[in-house]
Amino acid sequence: MRLRAITLNVSADDARLPSTLSHAHLEHKHGHVGHDWKLNTGFGSRPLVVGHRVGGWLPKDHARVEQYIAKLLEKVEHDKRALDQLQPSIVEFKHLVDNTPALRMGFSQMFEQVPQKPPYNKDPTLKPQIRDYDTMFKTFDYIITHAIAYEDNDLVGFPINAILDWPMGTDAGLYTFLVPAVNEKFKKMFDAWSEFLSSPASRTYLTTEENGWFGPKASEHIPNFAETYKCDPEAEYYGFASWDDFFTREFRDGVRPNKFKDPKYDDIITSACESAVYRISTDIQERDSFWLKGEPYSLRDMLNNDSYTNQFVGGTIYQAFLSAYKYHRWVSPVNGVIDRIEIIPGTYYAESPMMGFDNPEGPDPAGPNWSQAYITSLAARALIWIKADSPEIGLMGFLAVGMSEVSTCQVTVRQGQRISKGEETGMFHFGGSTHCLLFRKGVNVNFDPQYTEPGSEVLLNAAIATIGEGKSHH
């Protein structure tokens, strides 16, 4: 399918979304208009258990997400403040929605279009889930002003994503979350949240208590924390100045060393992130229908019409995602020089139309987990061009993509800087994340077989590929 012509540049003064956000506004690649719209939940009334949550940002058992939302709603019910007394960025966001007809319709319909049947209508305690945007904004307010707990011995690392899980997959959600004005307001809201997460007030759960991040249950997911990461277990909050300080923690010296910095290993590509393989694709097209099933990469969209795009048409892309529990900093995969850096604004909660309620297997229960290739063309991202010392590699690209929540991509290198393999280039702040390595057409990249299967764990600085015949030995 491809989107028909729809103006998505919506502001308070200019709203031009279609009068009803429905499947009729999608058509197949060759021009055939889609068949009648039917909500196919794919699950009936069975409990929803997801076999794999990409990166572990939400619990596998969706009932845990619903329980989280139910508890969040209980907390919000005790807040008697008027909506205009909420955090300023949220008041501003709600004002935009209230006063833009297309957005008021979109945010209303995205809740109305979620089926009134299990598992979408109620949580396991038989309490209704969120069904209107006023309640949505009140939950947003609570989330961005309170410390993050290891909730009920399970991680809800995407608290806002948890709220928008089903609305994202509706027709209204698929369109509304693409609107630039909406993403601008999300950005302001996330800036406010980021300010809180960078403050001492965000450290409440950096403890060894049951719901603490150094507690017994959380430690099962982050074993040997003190031995692996720079911290002070004897100090309050393990010595971290804020939640963000904890999230962007560094490895201790000697952990994940890069063994291939010597120029004789210039034909070896090392892992830029502690991650798991998502996809490796070759013969990448300049423009492709990234919203279709299979989500082919579309270079010109991914690279934001960058002048280097043509050099990478027909080339190779390696994509891997980061875990909620692990390391969130990036390093250089090659020896070379930073050629150029681009920060590309984008969406936060857009997921592929193929992963919504039209999917025969039901909507993505952890959107945008199933849309990782799709969001490389739409989400907020950072692009670092590196001129590798190896002439066989030459110019290559590193693309950091924020998936949800704050998702800030911070680059810590500068244009013209010489960089070695394993040297830090930047980091993700709180929120889901994925990344891509891009190689030009004609670069003969041979990936190690252990790093080609989706889901394969890849340690930071691991040798993931060789160039050409791989003359160096490792």
C-alpha positions in Angstrom: 0.0 0.0 0.0 1.0 3.6 -0.3 -0.5 6.8 1.1 -2.7 8.8 -1.1 -2.1 12.6 -1.4 -2.8 14.0 2.1 -1.5 17.2 3.6 0.1 16.4 6.9 1.6 19.8 7.7 -0.9 20.7 10.4 -0.7 23.7 12.6 -3.3 25.5 14.8 -4.0 27.7 11.8 -3.9 25.2 9.0 -5.5 21.8 9.3 -6.0 19.6 6.3 -6.5 16.0 7.2 -9.2 14.0 5.5 -12.7 14.3 7.1 -12.5 10.7 8.3 -9.3 8.9 9.0 -10.1 5.5 7.5 -8.6 2.7 5.5 -10.2 4.3 2.4 -7.2 6.7 2.4 -4.8 3.9 1.7 -4.2 2.3 -1.7 -2.1 -0.5 -3.1 1.2 0.2 -4.8 -0.2 -0.1 -8.3 -3.1 2.2 -7.6 -5.9 -0.2 -6.6 -7.9 1.2 -3.8 -8.0 -1.0 -0.6 -10.9 -3.3 0.1 -13.5 -2.6 2.7 -12.0 -1.8 6.2 -12.5 -4.4 8.9 -11.0 -4.4 12.3 -9.1 -7.7 12.6 -7.8 -8.0 16.1 -6.2 -11.3 15.5 -6.4 -12.4 19.1 -10.1 -12.8 20.0 -10.4 -12.9 23.7 -7.2 -14.8 24.4 -4.6 -13.2 26.7 -1.9 -11.5 24.7 1.6 -12.7 25.3 4.3 -11.5 22.9 7.0 -14.0 22.0 9.7 -11.3 21.8 9.8 -7.7 22.9 12.4 -5.9 20.8 15.0 -4.6 23.2 12.9 -5.5 26.3 11.4 -2.1 26.6 7.9 -3.5 27.5 6.9 -6.7 29.3 6.2 -9.8 27.0 2.9 -10.3 28.8 0.7 -7.5 27.6 -1.4 -7.9 30.8 1.5 -6.4 32.7 1.3 -3.3 30.5 -2.4 -3.1 31.2 -1.8 -3.5 34.9 0.7 -0.7 34.7 -1.8 1.6 33.0 -4.5 0.7 35.5 -2.3 1.7 38.4 -1.3 4.9 36.6 -4.9 5.8 36.2 -5.5 5.2 39.9 -2.7 7.7 40.6 -4.1 10.2 38.1 -7.6 10.0 39.6 -6.3 11.4 42.9 -4.9 14.5 41.1 -7.7 17.1 41.3 -5.9 19.8 39.4 -7.7 21.3 36.4 -6.2 20.4 33.0 -4.9 23.9 32.5 -2.8 23.4 35.7 -0.7 20.6 34.3 2.9 20.8 33.2 3.2 23.8 30.8 4.4 21.8 27.8 1.3 19.5 28.2 -1.1 22.4 28.5 0.4 23.8 25.3 0.0 20.4 23.6 -3.6 20.0 24.7 -4.4 23.6 23.5 -3.1 22.7 20.0 -5.3 19.6 19.9 -8.4 21.3 21.3 -8.1 24.2 18.8 -7.1 22.3 15.7 -10.2 20.5 14.3 -8.2 17.9 12.4 -6.1 17.1 15.5 -9.1 17.0 17.8 -10.7 14.5 15.4 -7.5 12.5 15.1 -6.9 12.2 18.9 -10.5 11.4 19.5 -10.8 8.8 16.8 -7.6 7.0 17.7 -9.2 6.0 21.0 -12.6 5.4 19.5 -11.2 3.1 16.8 -9.6 0.7 19.4 -11.9 -2.3 19.4 -14.3 -2.6 22.3 -13.3 -6.2 22.9 -10.5 -8.1 24.7 -7.6 -7.6 25.0 -8.1 -3.9 24.0 -11.0 -2.8 26.1 -10.1 -3.5 29.7 -7.2 -4.5 31.9 -7.1 -7.8 33.8 -8.8 -6.1 36.8 -11.7 -5.3 34.6 -11.0 -1.6 34.6 -11.4 0.3 31.3 -8.2 1.4 29.6 -7.7 5.0 28.5 -10.4 6.1 26.1 -10.1 9.9 25.6 -7.3 12.4 25.1 -7.9 14.4 28.3 -7.1 11.4 30.3 -4.1 10.7 28.1 -2.7 14.2 28.8 -3.2 13.7 32.6 -1.2 10.5 32.4 1.5 12.2 30.4 1.7 14.8 33.1 2.2 12.2 35.8 4.9 10.3 33.8 7.1 13.3 33.0 7.1 14.6 36.6 7.8 11.4 38.5 10.8 9.1 38.9 10.9 5.8 37.0 10.5 2.7 39.0 11.3 -0.9 38.1 7.5 -1.3 38.1 6.1 -4.4 39.8 9.4 -6.4 39.1 9.0 -5.7 35.4 10.2 -3.0 33.1 7.7 -0.6 31.5 10.5 1.3 29.8 8.1 3.0 27.4 5.5 4.4 29.7 4.0 6.8 27.2 4.3 4.1 24.4 2.4 1.8 26.8 -0.5 4.3 26.8 -0.4 4.8 23.0 0.2 1.1 22.2 -3.3 0.4 20.7 -4.1 4.0 19.5 -0.9 4.0 17.4 -2.3 1.1 15.3 -5.6 2.7 14.5 -6.1 4.6 11.2 -6.4 7.8 13.1 -3.2 7.1 15.0 -1.3 6.1 11.9 -1.9 9.5 10.4 -2.0 11.8 13.4 1.4 10.8 14.8 2.9 11.8 11.4 1.7 15.4 11.7 4.7 17.7 12.2 2.9 20.0 14.7 2.1 17.0 16.9 5.7 15.9 16.9 6.9 19.4 17.7 4.7 19.3 20.8 6.0 15.9 21.7 9.5 17.3 21.4 8.7 20.1 23.9 7.1 17.7 26.3 10.1 15.4 26.1 12.5 18.4 26.6 10.6 19.0 29.9 10.8 15.3 30.8 14.5 15.3 30.0 15.0 18.2 32.3 13.4 16.3 35.1 15.3 13.1 34.3 18.6 15.1 34.5 17.7 16.4 37.9 18.5 14.8 41.4 14.7 14.4 41.9 14.7 11.6 39.3 16.9 9.3 41.4 14.1 8.0 43.7 14.4 4.4 42.5 18.1 4.2 42.1 18.1 2.0 45.1 18.3 -1.7 46.2 14.6 -1.7 47.1 12.1 -4.1 45.5 11.2 -1.5 42.8 14.7 -0.1 42.7 17.1 -0.4 39.7 19.7 -2.2 41.9 17.1 -4.4 43.6 16.9 -8.2 43.3 14.6 -8.4 40.3 16.2 -5.6 38.2 19.6 -7.2 39.0 18.5 -10.3 37.2 18.5 -8.3 34.0 21.6 -6.3 34.8 23.9 -8.8 36.6 27.3 -7.7 37.9 26.3 -4.1 37.6 29.0 -2.7 39.9 31.7 -4.7 38.2 30.6 -3.8 34.7 29.7 -0.1 35.0 31.3 3.0 36.5 29.5 3.6 39.8 30.0 3.7 43.6 27.9 1.0 45.3 28.7 2.5 48.7 27.4 5.9 47.8 23.7 6.9 47.8 22.1 6.2 44.5 25.3 4.4 43.5 26.8 7.8 42.9 24.6 8.7 40.0 23.6 12.4 39.8 20.3 11.7 38.0 18.3 9.0 36.2 19.8 10.2 32.9 23.3 9.8 34.5 22.3 6.2 35.3 20.8 5.5 31.8 23.9 6.8 30.0 26.3 5.1 32.3 29.8 4.1 31.1 31.5 0.8 31.1 34.4 0.4 33.5 37.9 0.6 32.0 38.8 -2.8 30.4 35.1 -3.8 29.7 34.4 -4.2 26.0 37.9 -3.3 24.8 38.4 -2.8 21.0 41.1 -5.2 19.9 41.2 -4.0 16.3 42.4 -0.3 16.5 45.7 -1.1 14.9 45.8 0.0 11.2 46.6 -3.5 10.1 43.0 -4.3 11.1 41.4 -1.5 9.0 39.5 -4.1 7.0 37.6 -5.2 10.1 34.3 -3.4 11.0 33.5 -3.4 14.7 30.2 -3.0 16.5 29.2 0.6 17.2 26.6 -0.4 19.8 25.8 -3.0 22.4 22.9 -4.4 20.5 21.0 -7.2 18.7 20.8 -7.7 15.0 17.6 -6.5 13.3 18.3 -6.7 9.6 21.1 -6.7 7.0 20.0 -5.6 3.5 21.9 -5.2 0.3 21.2 -3.4 -3.0 19.4 -0.5 -1.3 17.2 1.6 -3.5 17.4 5.4 -3.7 13.6 5.6 -3.1 11.4 2.7 -2.0 7.9 2.2 -0.5 9.1 1.9 3.1 5.5 1.8 4.4 4.8 -1.5 2.6 5.0 -5.0 4.0 8.7 -5.9 4.4 9.6 -2.2 5.0 12.3 -1.8 2.4 14.9 0.9 3.2 14.5 4.1 1.2 17.8 5.9 1.2 16.8 9.4 0.2 14.2 9.4 3.0 16.5 7.9 5.6 19.3 10.4 4.8 16.9 13.4 4.6 17.9 14.1 1.0 21.6 14.3 1.9 24.0 15.1 -0.9 25.9 11.8 -0.3 22.8 9.7 -0.9 23.7 8.7 -4.5 26.9 7.1 -3.4 25.0 4.6 -1.2 22.4 3.5 -3.8 22.9 -0.2 -4.3 24.9 -0.4 -1.1 24.5 -2.3 2.2 22.7 -1.5 5.5 23.2 -3.2 8.8 20.6 -2.4 11.5 20.6 -3.5 15.1 18.6 -2.4 18.2 19.6 -1.5 21.7 18.3 -3.2 24.9 16.5 -1.3 27.6 18.9 -2.8 30.2 22.3 -2.4 28.5 24.7 0.2 27.2 23.3 3.3 25.4 26.5 5.0 24.1 27.8 4.7 20.5 31.4 4.2 19.3 33.1 4.4 15.9 33.2 1.1 14.0 36.2 2.2 12.0 39.4 4.3 12.2 38.9 7.6 10.3 37.8 11.2 10.3 34.3 12.6 11.1 33.3 14.1 7.8 29.9 15.6 8.7 27.1 15.4 11.3 23.4 16.0 10.7 20.6 16.1 13.3 17.3 15.2 11.6 14.0 16.0 13.4 11.2 13.5 12.9 8.3 11.5 14.5 8.1 9.8 17.8 5.1 7.4 17.7 4.6 6.7 14.0 4.4 3.0 13.1 4.1 1.3 9.8 0.5 1.1 8.3 1.2 -2.6 7.8 1.6 -3.0 11.6 -1.7 -1.5 12.6 -5.1 -3.2 13.1 -5.1 -4.1 9.4 -2.3 -6.7 10.1 -3.9 -10.2 10.0 -1.9 -11.1 13.1 -3.2 -8.1 15.0 -1.5 -4.7 15.6 2.0 -4.4 16.9 1.6 -4.8 20.7 4.8 -2.9 21.3 4.7 -0.4 18.4 6.9 0.7 16.9 8.9 -2.5 17.6 7.8 -4.2 14.3 8.4 -0.9 12.4 12.1 -0.4 13.0 13.1 -0.3 9.3 10.1 2.0 8.6 11.0 4.6 11.3 14.5 5.0 9.8 12.8 7.3 7.3 10.6 9.1 9.7 11.9 9.2 13.3 14.1 11.8 15.0 17.7 10.7 14.2 21.4 11.6 14.1 23.6 11.0 11.0 27.4 10.8 11.3 29.4 10.5 8.1 32.9 9.0 8.6 35.7 8.8 6.1 37.3 5.5 7.0 41.1 5.2 6.7 40.6 2.0 4.7 40.2 3.0 1.0 38.1 -0.1 0.5 35.5 1.4 2.9 35.9 5.1 2.2 32.9 7.1 3.2 30.4 5.3 5.5 27.5 6.3 7.5 26.3 5.8 11.1 22.6 6.5 11.7 21.2 6.7 15.3 17.4 6.5 15.4 15.3 7.3 18.4 12.3 5.0 18.6 10.0 6.4 21.4 9.9 8.6 24.5 12.6 11.1 24.9 14.8 9.4 22.4 17.4 12.2 22.3 20.4 11.5 20.0 23.4 13.3 21.4 26.5 13.4 19.2 29.8 13.9 21.1 32.2 14.2 18.2 32.8 17.2 15.9 33.4 17.6 12.1 37.0 17.0 11.2 37.8 15.1 14.3 40.1 12.0 13.9 38.6 9.0 15.6 39.7 5.5 16.4 37.6 2.3 16.5 35.9 2.0 19.8 36.1 5.8 20.5 32.8 7.3 21.7 30.7 9.2 19.1 27.5 9.8 21.0 24.7 8.4 23.1 21.0 7.8 23.3 19.2 9.4 26.3 16.1 7.8 27.7 13.9 6.0 25.2 14.1 3.2 22.7 16.8 3.2 20.0 18.1 1.4 16.9 21.0 2.2 14.7 22.3 1.5 11.1 25.7 1.3 9.5 25.6 2.3 5.8 28.2 1.2 3.2 28.5 2.4 -0.4 27.8 0.4 -3.5 30.8 -1.7 -4.4 32.1 -2.0 -0.8 32.4 -5.8 -0.3 31.1 -6.3 3.3 31.3 -9.8 4.6 29.4 -10.2 7.9 30.4 -12.8 10.4 27.7 -15.5 10.3 27.1 -15.3 14.0 25.9 -11.7 13.5 23.5 -12.2 10.6 20.5 -13.8 12.3 17.8 -11.4 13.6 18.1 -11.2 17.4 21.7 -12.2 17.6 23.4 -10.5 20.5 26.3 -8.2 19.5 28.7 -6.9 22.1 30.2 -3.4 21.8 33.4 -3.4 19.7 32.9 -7.0 18.5 34.3 -7.7 15.0 31.1 -8.0 13.0 32.4 -7.9 9.4 35.4 -7.8 7.2 35.9 -5.9 4.0 37.0 -7.7 0.8 38.9 -10.9 1.4 39.6 -9.9 5.1 43.3 -10.1 4.8 43.9 -9.4 8.5 43.4 -12.3 10.9 41.3 -12.1 14.1 
